[in-house]
Amino acid sequence: MTTAARLPDFSSVHWPEPPAAGEILARIDELGPGWRERRRVLDEAVEFPHENFAEAKAAGLHALTLPTEYGGPAASRRPGPGRSG
């Protein structure tokens, strides 16, 4: 039996519309100042930026590469049509 044969059928699930690229960039811009303020303290203390990751998750940035069929924006580091790498 293959793994695919055991997966549930999600075809009837309603997935939310993914955010536009401009909205994603705006979310990142909003987080930047707080991250900059904490970076020195975190670096000097050799601590993991737990608060930064929590903020990124709350802003939906943890799922940027989630495919659109599952409600994600399907972001990629690869250039798309009309974009250069």
PDB file of N, CA, C and O in Angstrom:
ATOM      1  N   MET A   1       0.850  -1.181   0.000  1.00  0.00           N
ATOM      2  CA  MET A   1       0.000   0.000   0.000  1.00  0.00           C
ATOM      3  C   MET A   1       0.893   1.241   0.000  1.00  0.00           C
ATOM      4  O   MET A   1       1.861   1.320   0.757  1.00  0.00           O
ATOM      5  N   THR A   2       0.563   2.191  -0.841  1.00  0.00           N
ATOM      6  CA  THR A   2       1.350   3.421  -0.890  1.00  0.00           C
ATOM      7  C   THR A   2       0.838   4.415   0.136  1.00  0.00           C
ATOM      8  O   THR A   2      -0.288   4.304   0.623  1.00  0.00           O
ATOM      9  N   THR A   3       1.671   5.376   0.454  1.00  0.00           N
ATOM     10  CA  THR A   3       1.276   6.420   1.400  1.00  0.00           C
ATOM     11  C   THR A   3       0.079   7.201   0.866  1.00  0.00           C
ATOM     12  O   THR A   3      -0.839   7.527   1.619  1.00  0.00           O
ATOM     13  N   ALA A   4       0.088   7.498  -0.424  1.00  0.00           N
ATOM     14  CA  ALA A   4      -0.999   8.272  -1.022  1.00  0.00           C
ATOM     15  C   ALA A   4      -2.342   7.579  -0.856  1.00  0.00           C
ATOM     16  O   ALA A   4      -3.368   8.244  -0.715  1.00  0.00           O
ATOM     17  N   ALA A   5      -2.349   6.272  -0.872  1.00  0.00           N
ATOM     18  CA  ALA A   5      -3.605   5.539  -0.739  1.00  0.00           C
ATOM     19  C   ALA A   5      -4.203   5.684   0.655  1.00  0.00           C
ATOM     20  O   ALA A   5      -5.403   5.473   0.830  1.00  0.00           O
ATOM     21  N   ARG A   6      -3.400   6.035   1.642  1.00  0.00           N
ATOM     22  CA  ARG A   6      -3.893   6.152   3.011  1.00  0.00           C
ATOM     23  C   ARG A   6      -4.264   7.579   3.406  1.00  0.00           C
ATOM     24  O   ARG A   6      -4.808   7.799   4.489  1.00  0.00           O
ATOM     25  N   LEU A   7      -3.983   8.527   2.560  1.00  0.00           N
ATOM     26  CA  LEU A   7      -4.284   9.921   2.889  1.00  0.00           C
ATOM     27  C   LEU A   7      -5.768  10.211   2.710  1.00  0.00           C
ATOM     28  O   LEU A   7      -6.388   9.689   1.783  1.00  0.00           O
ATOM     29  N   PRO A   8      -6.349  11.036   3.583  1.00  0.00           N
ATOM     30  CA  PRO A   8      -7.759  11.393   3.428  1.00  0.00           C
ATOM     31  C   PRO A   8      -7.967  12.292   2.214  1.00  0.00           C
ATOM     32  O   PRO A   8      -7.031  12.933   1.735  1.00  0.00           O
ATOM     33  N   ASP A   9      -9.183  12.332   1.732  1.00  0.00           N
ATOM     34  CA  ASP A   9      -9.543  13.170   0.597  1.00  0.00           C
ATOM     35  C   ASP A   9      -9.904  14.561   1.105  1.00  0.00           C
ATOM     36  O   ASP A   9     -10.897  14.731   1.812  1.00  0.00           O
ATOM     37  N   PHE A  10      -9.099  15.550   0.745  1.00  0.00           N
ATOM     38  CA  PHE A  10      -9.337  16.926   1.177  1.00  0.00           C
ATOM     39  C   PHE A  10     -10.006  17.764   0.090  1.00  0.00           C
ATOM     40  O   PHE A  10     -10.088  18.985   0.227  1.00  0.00           O
ATOM     41  N   SER A  11     -10.477  17.149  -0.969  1.00  0.00           N
ATOM     42  CA  SER A  11     -11.008  17.903  -2.101  1.00  0.00           C
ATOM     43  C   SER A  11     -12.249  18.716  -1.762  1.00  0.00           C
ATOM     44  O   SER A  11     -12.529  19.703  -2.444  1.00  0.00           O
ATOM     45  N   SER A  12     -12.995  18.341  -0.744  1.00  0.00           N
ATOM     46  CA  SER A  12     -14.208  19.088  -0.404  1.00  0.00           C
ATOM     47  C   SER A  12     -13.969  20.148   0.670  1.00  0.00           C
ATOM     48  O   SER A  12     -14.900  20.854   1.055  1.00  0.00           O
ATOM     49  N   VAL A  13     -12.746  20.265   1.151  1.00  0.00           N
ATOM     50  CA  VAL A  13     -12.426  21.246   2.191  1.00  0.00           C
ATOM     51  C   VAL A  13     -12.302  22.623   1.564  1.00  0.00           C
ATOM     52  O   VAL A  13     -11.678  22.775   0.514  1.00  0.00           O
ATOM     53  N   HIS A  14     -12.899  23.641   2.209  1.00  0.00           N
ATOM     54  CA  HIS A  14     -12.762  25.021   1.735  1.00  0.00           C
ATOM     55  C   HIS A  14     -11.507  25.618   2.355  1.00  0.00           C
ATOM     56  O   HIS A  14     -11.403  25.733   3.577  1.00  0.00           O
ATOM     57  N   TRP A  15     -10.562  25.994   1.514  1.00  0.00           N
ATOM     58  CA  TRP A  15      -9.331  26.611   1.990  1.00  0.00           C
ATOM     59  C   TRP A  15      -9.433  28.117   1.781  1.00  0.00           C
ATOM     60  O   TRP A  15      -9.958  28.556   0.758  1.00  0.00           O
ATOM     61  N   PRO A  16      -8.943  28.919   2.727  1.00  0.00           N
ATOM     62  CA  PRO A  16      -9.025  30.370   2.581  1.00  0.00           C
ATOM     63  C   PRO A  16      -8.174  30.860   1.415  1.00  0.00           C
ATOM     64  O   PRO A  16      -7.224  30.195   1.003  1.00  0.00           O
ATOM     65  N   GLU A  17      -8.520  32.010   0.898  1.00  0.00           N
ATOM     66  CA  GLU A  17      -7.768  32.626  -0.192  1.00  0.00           C
ATOM     67  C   GLU A  17      -6.383  33.027   0.328  1.00  0.00           C
ATOM     68  O   GLU A  17      -6.290  33.664   1.377  1.00  0.00           O
ATOM     69  N   PRO A  18      -5.316  32.673  -0.375  1.00  0.00           N
ATOM     70  CA  PRO A  18      -3.979  33.036   0.098  1.00  0.00           C
ATOM     71  C   PRO A  18      -3.752  34.545   0.009  1.00  0.00           C
ATOM     72  O   PRO A  18      -4.343  35.212  -0.840  1.00  0.00           O
ATOM     73  N   PRO A  19      -2.902  35.082   0.878  1.00  0.00           N
ATOM     74  CA  PRO A  19      -2.635  36.522   0.833  1.00  0.00           C
ATOM     75  C   PRO A  19      -1.823  36.888  -0.409  1.00  0.00           C
ATOM     76  O   PRO A  19      -1.066  36.072  -0.934  1.00  0.00           O
ATOM     77  N   ALA A  20      -1.993  38.113  -0.861  1.00  0.00           N
ATOM     78  CA  ALA A  20      -1.238  38.611  -2.010  1.00  0.00           C
ATOM     79  C   ALA A  20       0.193  38.910  -1.581  1.00  0.00           C
ATOM     80  O   ALA A  20       0.466  39.088  -0.394  1.00  0.00           O
ATOM     81  N   ALA A  21       1.101  38.963  -2.543  1.00  0.00           N
ATOM     82  CA  ALA A  21       2.514  39.217  -2.250  1.00  0.00           C
ATOM     83  C   ALA A  21       2.700  40.530  -1.497  1.00  0.00           C
ATOM     84  O   ALA A  21       3.512  40.601  -0.574  1.00  0.00           O
ATOM     85  N   GLY A  22       1.965  41.564  -1.876  1.00  0.00           N
ATOM     86  CA  GLY A  22       2.080  42.857  -1.195  1.00  0.00           C
ATOM     87  C   GLY A  22       1.685  42.768   0.267  1.00  0.00           C
ATOM     88  O   GLY A  22       2.292  43.413   1.121  1.00  0.00           O
ATOM     89  N   GLU A  23       0.671  41.971   0.553  1.00  0.00           N
ATOM     90  CA  GLU A  23       0.228  41.788   1.936  1.00  0.00           C
ATOM     91  C   GLU A  23       1.292  41.047   2.749  1.00  0.00           C
ATOM     92  O   GLU A  23       1.541  41.381   3.908  1.00  0.00           O
ATOM     93  N   ILE A  24       1.903  40.060   2.146  1.00  0.00           N
ATOM     94  CA  ILE A  24       2.970  39.311   2.825  1.00  0.00           C
ATOM     95  C   ILE A  24       4.144  40.234   3.136  1.00  0.00           C
ATOM     96  O   ILE A  24       4.674  40.213   4.247  1.00  0.00           O
ATOM     97  N   LEU A  25       4.551  41.045   2.157  1.00  0.00           N
ATOM     98  CA  LEU A  25       5.665  41.972   2.371  1.00  0.00           C
ATOM     99  C   LEU A  25       5.329  43.006   3.435  1.00  0.00           C
ATOM    100  O   LEU A  25       6.201  43.398   4.211  1.00  0.00           O
ATOM    101  N   ALA A  26       4.082  43.450   3.484  1.00  0.00           N
ATOM    102  CA  ALA A  26       3.670  44.402   4.519  1.00  0.00           C
ATOM    103  C   ALA A  26       3.770  43.770   5.903  1.00  0.00           C
ATOM    104  O   ALA A  26       4.185  44.429   6.857  1.00  0.00           O
ATOM    105  N   ARG A  27       3.397  42.510   6.018  1.00  0.00           N
ATOM    106  CA  ARG A  27       3.509  41.808   7.301  1.00  0.00           C
ATOM    107  C   ARG A  27       4.970  41.731   7.747  1.00  0.00           C
ATOM    108  O   ARG A  27       5.283  41.942   8.918  1.00  0.00           O
ATOM    109  N   ILE A  28       5.850  41.430   6.804  1.00  0.00           N
ATOM    110  CA  ILE A  28       7.282  41.349   7.115  1.00  0.00           C
ATOM    111  C   ILE A  28       7.797  42.714   7.560  1.00  0.00           C
ATOM    112  O   ILE A  28       8.545  42.807   8.534  1.00  0.00           O
ATOM    113  N   ASP A  29       7.404  43.773   6.853  1.00  0.00           N
ATOM    114  CA  ASP A  29       7.826  45.130   7.221  1.00  0.00           C
ATOM    115  C   ASP A  29       7.375  45.502   8.628  1.00  0.00           C
ATOM    116  O   ASP A  29       8.097  46.190   9.348  1.00  0.00           O
ATOM    117  N   GLU A  30       6.195  45.056   9.022  1.00  0.00           N
ATOM    118  CA  GLU A  30       5.686  45.358  10.363  1.00  0.00           C
ATOM    119  C   GLU A  30       6.506  44.668  11.450  1.00  0.00           C
ATOM    120  O   GLU A  30       6.658  45.206  12.547  1.00  0.00           O
ATOM    121  N   LEU A  31       7.028  43.497  11.155  1.00  0.00           N
ATOM    122  CA  LEU A  31       7.786  42.735  12.147  1.00  0.00           C
ATOM    123  C   LEU A  31       9.227  43.215  12.290  1.00  0.00           C
ATOM    124  O   LEU A  31       9.829  43.050  13.350  1.00  0.00           O
ATOM    125  N   GLY A  32       9.777  43.798  11.254  1.00  0.00           N
ATOM    126  CA  GLY A  32      11.185  44.181  11.235  1.00  0.00           C
ATOM    127  C   GLY A  32      11.665  45.008  12.416  1.00  0.00           C
ATOM    128  O   GLY A  32      12.683  44.659  13.014  1.00  0.00           O
ATOM    129  N   PRO A  33      10.980  46.090  12.782  1.00  0.00           N
ATOM    130  CA  PRO A  33      11.473  46.913  13.889  1.00  0.00           C
ATOM    131  C   PRO A  33      11.623  46.148  15.206  1.00  0.00           C
ATOM    132  O   PRO A  33      12.624  46.314  15.904  1.00  0.00           O
ATOM    133  N   GLY A  34      10.665  45.332  15.544  1.00  0.00           N
ATOM    134  CA  GLY A  34      10.751  44.552  16.782  1.00  0.00           C
ATOM    135  C   GLY A  34      11.894  43.557  16.746  1.00  0.00           C
ATOM    136  O   GLY A  34      12.585  43.347  17.743  1.00  0.00           O
ATOM    137  N   TRP A  35      12.085  42.949  15.593  1.00  0.00           N
ATOM    138  CA  TRP A  35      13.183  41.984  15.449  1.00  0.00           C
ATOM    139  C   TRP A  35      14.526  42.690  15.568  1.00  0.00           C
ATOM    140  O   TRP A  35      15.450  42.169  16.193  1.00  0.00           O
ATOM    141  N   ARG A  36      14.640  43.887  14.964  1.00  0.00           N
ATOM    142  CA  ARG A  36      15.893  44.644  15.055  1.00  0.00           C
ATOM    143  C   ARG A  36      16.194  45.028  16.498  1.00  0.00           C
ATOM    144  O   ARG A  36      17.345  44.975  16.931  1.00  0.00           O
ATOM    145  N   GLU A  37      15.160  45.414  17.245  1.00  0.00           N
ATOM    146  CA  GLU A  37      15.358  45.799  18.643  1.00  0.00           C
ATOM    147  C   GLU A  37      15.875  44.629  19.479  1.00  0.00           C
ATOM    148  O   GLU A  37      16.687  44.826  20.383  1.00  0.00           O
ATOM    149  N   ARG A  38      15.418  43.431  19.187  1.00  0.00           N
ATOM    150  CA  ARG A  38      15.786  42.265  19.994  1.00  0.00           C
ATOM    151  C   ARG A  38      17.075  41.578  19.555  1.00  0.00           C
ATOM    152  O   ARG A  38      17.631  40.782  20.313  1.00  0.00           O
ATOM    153  N   ARG A  39      17.555  41.863  18.369  1.00  0.00           N
ATOM    154  CA  ARG A  39      18.657  41.065  17.818  1.00  0.00           C
ATOM    155  C   ARG A  39      19.927  41.115  18.649  1.00  0.00           C
ATOM    156  O   ARG A  39      20.559  40.081  18.865  1.00  0.00           O
ATOM    157  N   ARG A  40      20.314  42.290  19.119  1.00  0.00           N
ATOM    158  CA  ARG A  40      21.564  42.392  19.874  1.00  0.00           C
ATOM    159  C   ARG A  40      21.481  41.623  21.188  1.00  0.00           C
ATOM    160  O   ARG A  40      22.406  40.894  21.544  1.00  0.00           O
ATOM    161  N   VAL A  41      20.379  41.787  21.904  1.00  0.00           N
ATOM    162  CA  VAL A  41      20.199  41.076  23.176  1.00  0.00           C
ATOM    163  C   VAL A  41      20.233  39.568  22.944  1.00  0.00           C
ATOM    164  O   VAL A  41      20.881  38.833  23.689  1.00  0.00           O
ATOM    165  N   LEU A  42      19.536  39.114  21.912  1.00  0.00           N
ATOM    166  CA  LEU A  42      19.512  37.683  21.604  1.00  0.00           C
ATOM    167  C   LEU A  42      20.898  37.171  21.216  1.00  0.00           C
ATOM    168  O   LEU A  42      21.310  36.092  21.642  1.00  0.00           O
ATOM    169  N   ASP A  43      21.609  37.950  20.408  1.00  0.00           N
ATOM    170  CA  ASP A  43      22.952  37.534  19.995  1.00  0.00           C
ATOM    171  C   ASP A  43      23.903  37.461  21.184  1.00  0.00           C
ATOM    172  O   ASP A  43      24.646  36.491  21.335  1.00  0.00           O
ATOM    173  N   GLU A  44      23.877  38.484  22.021  1.00  0.00           N
ATOM    174  CA  GLU A  44      24.782  38.512  23.173  1.00  0.00           C
ATOM    175  C   GLU A  44      24.461  37.404  24.171  1.00  0.00           C
ATOM    176  O   GLU A  44      25.366  36.842  24.788  1.00  0.00           O
ATOM    177  N   ALA A  45      23.191  37.093  24.329  1.00  0.00           N
ATOM    178  CA  ALA A  45      22.776  36.049  25.268  1.00  0.00           C
ATOM    179  C   ALA A  45      22.817  34.654  24.631  1.00  0.00           C
ATOM    180  O   ALA A  45      22.598  33.651  25.310  1.00  0.00           O
ATOM    181  N   VAL A  46      23.096  34.600  23.334  1.00  0.00           N
ATOM    182  CA  VAL A  46      23.097  33.351  22.570  1.00  0.00           C
ATOM    183  C   VAL A  46      21.772  32.613  22.805  1.00  0.00           C
ATOM    184  O   VAL A  46      21.746  31.440  23.180  1.00  0.00           O
ATOM    185  N   GLU A  47      20.682  33.341  22.571  1.00  0.00           N
ATOM    186  CA  GLU A  47      19.337  32.795  22.767  1.00  0.00           C
ATOM    187  C   GLU A  47      18.616  32.652  21.432  1.00  0.00           C
ATOM    188  O   GLU A  47      18.841  33.418  20.495  1.00  0.00           O
ATOM    189  N   PHE A  48      17.756  31.664  21.375  1.00  0.00           N
ATOM    190  CA  PHE A  48      16.916  31.459  20.197  1.00  0.00           C
ATOM    191  C   PHE A  48      15.819  32.527  20.184  1.00  0.00           C
ATOM    192  O   PHE A  48      15.264  32.834  21.239  1.00  0.00           O
ATOM    193  N   PRO A  49      15.489  33.103  19.020  1.00  0.00           N
ATOM    194  CA  PRO A  49      14.479  34.166  18.940  1.00  0.00           C
ATOM    195  C   PRO A  49      13.036  33.635  18.976  1.00  0.00           C
ATOM    196  O   PRO A  49      12.300  33.765  17.998  1.00  0.00           O
ATOM    197  N   HIS A  50      12.646  33.048  20.089  1.00  0.00           N
ATOM    198  CA  HIS A  50      11.305  32.462  20.213  1.00  0.00           C
ATOM    199  C   HIS A  50      10.206  33.479  19.902  1.00  0.00           C
ATOM    200  O   HIS A  50       9.239  33.161  19.210  1.00  0.00           O
ATOM    201  N   GLU A  51      10.353  34.693  20.412  1.00  0.00           N
ATOM    202  CA  GLU A  51       9.330  35.722  20.186  1.00  0.00           C
ATOM    203  C   GLU A  51       9.219  36.061  18.698  1.00  0.00           C
ATOM    204  O   GLU A  51       8.115  36.257  18.189  1.00  0.00           O
ATOM    205  N   ASN A  52      10.344  36.129  18.005  1.00  0.00           N
ATOM    206  CA  ASN A  52      10.317  36.413  16.570  1.00  0.00           C
ATOM    207  C   ASN A  52       9.568  35.324  15.804  1.00  0.00           C
ATOM    208  O   ASN A  52       8.766  35.619  14.919  1.00  0.00           O
ATOM    209  N   PHE A  53       9.833  34.072  16.149  1.00  0.00           N
ATOM    210  CA  PHE A  53       9.151  32.968  15.473  1.00  0.00           C
ATOM    211  C   PHE A  53       7.655  32.975  15.778  1.00  0.00           C
ATOM    212  O   PHE A  53       6.843  32.687  14.899  1.00  0.00           O
ATOM    213  N   ALA A  54       7.290  33.297  17.004  1.00  0.00           N
ATOM    214  CA  ALA A  54       5.870  33.372  17.361  1.00  0.00           C
ATOM    215  C   ALA A  54       5.182  34.477  16.561  1.00  0.00           C
ATOM    216  O   ALA A  54       4.060  34.299  16.086  1.00  0.00           O
ATOM    217  N   GLU A  55       5.853  35.613  16.415  1.00  0.00           N
ATOM    218  CA  GLU A  55       5.286  36.714  15.629  1.00  0.00           C
ATOM    219  C   GLU A  55       5.172  36.335  14.154  1.00  0.00           C
ATOM    220  O   GLU A  55       4.176  36.652  13.503  1.00  0.00           O
ATOM    221  N   ALA A  56       6.183  35.665  13.635  1.00  0.00           N
ATOM    222  CA  ALA A  56       6.141  35.238  12.232  1.00  0.00           C
ATOM    223  C   ALA A  56       4.989  34.265  11.999  1.00  0.00           C
ATOM    224  O   ALA A  56       4.293  34.346  10.987  1.00  0.00           O
ATOM    225  N   LYS A  57       4.796  33.356  12.934  1.00  0.00           N
ATOM    226  CA  LYS A  57       3.698  32.394  12.806  1.00  0.00           C
ATOM    227  C   LYS A  57       2.350  33.105  12.885  1.00  0.00           C
ATOM    228  O   LYS A  57       1.445  32.816  12.102  1.00  0.00           O
ATOM    229  N   ALA A  58       2.218  34.035  13.832  1.00  0.00           N
ATOM    230  CA  ALA A  58       0.961  34.782  13.968  1.00  0.00           C
ATOM    231  C   ALA A  58       0.653  35.586  12.705  1.00  0.00           C
ATOM    232  O   ALA A  58      -0.512  35.807  12.374  1.00  0.00           O
ATOM    233  N   ALA A  59       1.698  36.023  12.001  1.00  0.00           N
ATOM    234  CA  ALA A  59       1.524  36.789  10.765  1.00  0.00           C
ATOM    235  C   ALA A  59       1.308  35.879   9.557  1.00  0.00           C
ATOM    236  O   ALA A  59       1.104  36.363   8.444  1.00  0.00           O
ATOM    237  N   GLY A  60       1.352  34.565   9.773  1.00  0.00           N
ATOM    238  CA  GLY A  60       1.126  33.620   8.686  1.00  0.00           C
ATOM    239  C   GLY A  60       2.343  33.350   7.827  1.00  0.00           C
ATOM    240  O   GLY A  60       2.227  32.758   6.754  1.00  0.00           O
ATOM    241  N   LEU A  61       3.507  33.775   8.283  1.00  0.00           N
ATOM    242  CA  LEU A  61       4.711  33.614   7.478  1.00  0.00           C
ATOM    243  C   LEU A  61       5.276  32.199   7.529  1.00  0.00           C
ATOM    244  O   LEU A  61       6.116  31.836   6.706  1.00  0.00           O
ATOM    245  N   HIS A  62       4.825  31.406   8.478  1.00  0.00           N
ATOM    246  CA  HIS A  62       5.323  30.033   8.603  1.00  0.00           C
ATOM    247  C   HIS A  62       4.813  29.124   7.484  1.00  0.00           C
ATOM    248  O   HIS A  62       5.341  28.029   7.285  1.00  0.00           O
ATOM    249  N   ALA A  63       3.811  29.564   6.768  1.00  0.00           N
ATOM    250  CA  ALA A  63       3.193  28.717   5.743  1.00  0.00           C
ATOM    251  C   ALA A  63       3.342  29.304   4.340  1.00  0.00           C
ATOM    252  O   ALA A  63       2.518  29.027   3.468  1.00  0.00           O
ATOM    253  N   LEU A  64       4.368  30.101   4.115  1.00  0.00           N
ATOM    254  CA  LEU A  64       4.522  30.766   2.821  1.00  0.00           C
ATOM    255  C   LEU A  64       4.635  29.802   1.648  1.00  0.00           C
ATOM    256  O   LEU A  64       4.183  30.115   0.546  1.00  0.00           O
ATOM    257  N   THR A  65       5.227  28.649   1.868  1.00  0.00           N
ATOM    258  CA  THR A  65       5.401  27.708   0.758  1.00  0.00           C
ATOM    259  C   THR A  65       4.269  26.691   0.647  1.00  0.00           C
ATOM    260  O   THR A  65       4.319  25.796  -0.196  1.00  0.00           O
ATOM    261  N   LEU A  66       3.261  26.823   1.484  1.00  0.00           N
ATOM    262  CA  LEU A  66       2.110  25.922   1.420  1.00  0.00           C
ATOM    263  C   LEU A  66       1.411  26.105   0.074  1.00  0.00           C
ATOM    264  O   LEU A  66       1.128  27.238  -0.313  1.00  0.00           O
ATOM    265  N   PRO A  67       1.128  25.026  -0.643  1.00  0.00           N
ATOM    266  CA  PRO A  67       0.489  25.143  -1.956  1.00  0.00           C
ATOM    267  C   PRO A  67      -0.869  25.853  -1.884  1.00  0.00           C
ATOM    268  O   PRO A  67      -1.561  25.789  -0.868  1.00  0.00           O
ATOM    269  N   THR A  68      -1.233  26.520  -2.959  1.00  0.00           N
ATOM    270  CA  THR A  68      -2.495  27.258  -2.999  1.00  0.00           C
ATOM    271  C   THR A  68      -3.700  26.351  -2.810  1.00  0.00           C
ATOM    272  O   THR A  68      -4.714  26.783  -2.263  1.00  0.00           O
ATOM    273  N   GLU A  69      -3.610  25.098  -3.253  1.00  0.00           N
ATOM    274  CA  GLU A  69      -4.758  24.206  -3.086  1.00  0.00           C
ATOM    275  C   GLU A  69      -5.038  23.886  -1.623  1.00  0.00           C
ATOM    276  O   GLU A  69      -6.093  23.343  -1.295  1.00  0.00           O
ATOM    277  N   TYR A  70      -4.102  24.218  -0.746  1.00  0.00           N
ATOM    278  CA  TYR A  70      -4.309  24.024   0.694  1.00  0.00           C
ATOM    279  C   TYR A  70      -4.399  25.354   1.436  1.00  0.00           C
ATOM    280  O   TYR A  70      -4.271  25.394   2.660  1.00  0.00           O
ATOM    281  N   GLY A  71      -4.617  26.438   0.704  1.00  0.00           N
ATOM    282  CA  GLY A  71      -4.818  27.740   1.322  1.00  0.00           C
ATOM    283  C   GLY A  71      -3.578  28.579   1.498  1.00  0.00           C
ATOM    284  O   GLY A  71      -3.646  29.651   2.099  1.00  0.00           O
ATOM    285  N   GLY A  72      -2.458  28.130   0.999  1.00  0.00           N
ATOM    286  CA  GLY A  72      -1.216  28.892   1.136  1.00  0.00           C
ATOM    287  C   GLY A  72      -0.928  29.734  -0.088  1.00  0.00           C
ATOM    288  O   GLY A  72      -1.596  29.595  -1.113  1.00  0.00           O
ATOM    289  N   PRO A  73       0.059  30.604   0.011  1.00  0.00           N
ATOM    290  CA  PRO A  73       0.408  31.455  -1.125  1.00  0.00           C
ATOM    291  C   PRO A  73       1.365  30.800  -2.118  1.00  0.00           C
ATOM    292  O   PRO A  73       1.652  31.376  -3.168  1.00  0.00           O
ATOM    293  N   ALA A  74       1.860  29.607  -1.801  1.00  0.00           N
ATOM    294  CA  ALA A  74       2.781  28.867  -2.681  1.00  0.00           C
ATOM    295  C   ALA A  74       3.997  29.706  -3.058  1.00  0.00           C
ATOM    296  O   ALA A  74       4.446  29.678  -4.204  1.00  0.00           O
ATOM    297  N   ALA A  75       4.524  30.446  -2.096  1.00  0.00           N
ATOM    298  CA  ALA A  75       5.704  31.271  -2.346  1.00  0.00           C
ATOM    299  C   ALA A  75       6.897  30.381  -2.664  1.00  0.00           C
ATOM    300  O   ALA A  75       6.996  29.250  -2.189  1.00  0.00           O
ATOM    301  N   SER A  76       7.791  30.913  -3.470  1.00  0.00           N
ATOM    302  CA  SER A  76       8.968  30.160  -3.873  1.00  0.00           C
ATOM    303  C   SER A  76      10.152  31.101  -3.993  1.00  0.00           C
ATOM    304  O   SER A  76       9.990  32.290  -4.268  1.00  0.00           O
ATOM    305  N   ARG A  77      11.332  30.565  -3.786  1.00  0.00           N
ATOM    306  CA  ARG A  77      12.539  31.351  -4.007  1.00  0.00           C
ATOM    307  C   ARG A  77      12.906  31.345  -5.481  1.00  0.00           C
ATOM    308  O   ARG A  77      13.756  32.121  -5.918  1.00  0.00           O
ATOM    309  N   ARG A  78      12.278  30.487  -6.233  1.00  0.00           N
ATOM    310  CA  ARG A  78      12.550  30.418  -7.661  1.00  0.00           C
ATOM    311  C   ARG A  78      11.823  31.548  -8.372  1.00  0.00           C
ATOM    312  O   ARG A  78      10.672  31.846  -8.053  1.00  0.00           O
ATOM    313  N   PRO A  79      12.487  32.175  -9.330  1.00  0.00           N
ATOM    314  CA  PRO A  79      11.806  33.245 -10.064  1.00  0.00           C
ATOM    315  C   PRO A  79      10.687  32.695 -10.938  1.00  0.00           C
ATOM    316  O   PRO A  79      10.821  31.635 -11.550  1.00  0.00           O
ATOM    317  N   GLY A  80       9.604  33.418 -10.985  1.00  0.00           N
ATOM    318  CA  GLY A  80       8.487  33.034 -11.828  1.00  0.00           C
ATOM    319  C   GLY A  80       8.554  33.755 -13.158  1.00  0.00           C
ATOM    320  O   GLY A  80       9.544  34.425 -13.452  1.00  0.00           O
ATOM    321  N   PRO A  81       7.512  33.627 -13.965  1.00  0.00           N
ATOM    322  CA  PRO A  81       7.489  34.298 -15.266  1.00  0.00           C
ATOM    323  C   PRO A  81       7.651  35.810 -15.103  1.00  0.00           C
ATOM    324  O   PRO A  81       6.957  36.427 -14.295  1.00  0.00           O
ATOM    325  N   GLY A  82       8.551  36.393 -15.856  1.00  0.00           N
ATOM    326  CA  GLY A  82       8.740  37.836 -15.819  1.00  0.00           C
ATOM    327  C   GLY A  82       9.587  38.327 -14.660  1.00  0.00           C
ATOM    328  O   GLY A  82       9.763  39.534 -14.493  1.00  0.00           O
ATOM    329  N   ARG A  83      10.116  37.415 -13.857  1.00  0.00           N
ATOM    330  CA  ARG A  83      10.953  37.820 -12.717  1.00  0.00           C
ATOM    331  C   ARG A  83      12.349  37.250 -12.906  1.00  0.00           C
ATOM    332  O   ARG A  83      12.524  36.175 -13.480  1.00  0.00           O
ATOM    333  N   SER A  84      13.326  37.973 -12.422  1.00  0.00           N
ATOM    334  CA  SER A  84      14.695  37.461 -12.498  1.00  0.00           C
ATOM    335  C   SER A  84      15.111  36.943 -11.139  1.00  0.00           C
ATOM    336  O   SER A  84      14.577  37.365 -10.114  1.00  0.00           O
ATOM    337  N   GLY A  85      16.066  36.025 -11.132  1.00  0.00           N
ATOM    338  CA  GLY A  85      16.529  35.405  -9.905  1.00  0.00           C
ATOM    339  C   GLY A  85      17.462  36.285  -9.174  1.00  0.00           C
ATOM    340  O   GLY A  85      17.953  35.914  -8.108  1.00  0.00           O
TER     341      GLY A  85
END
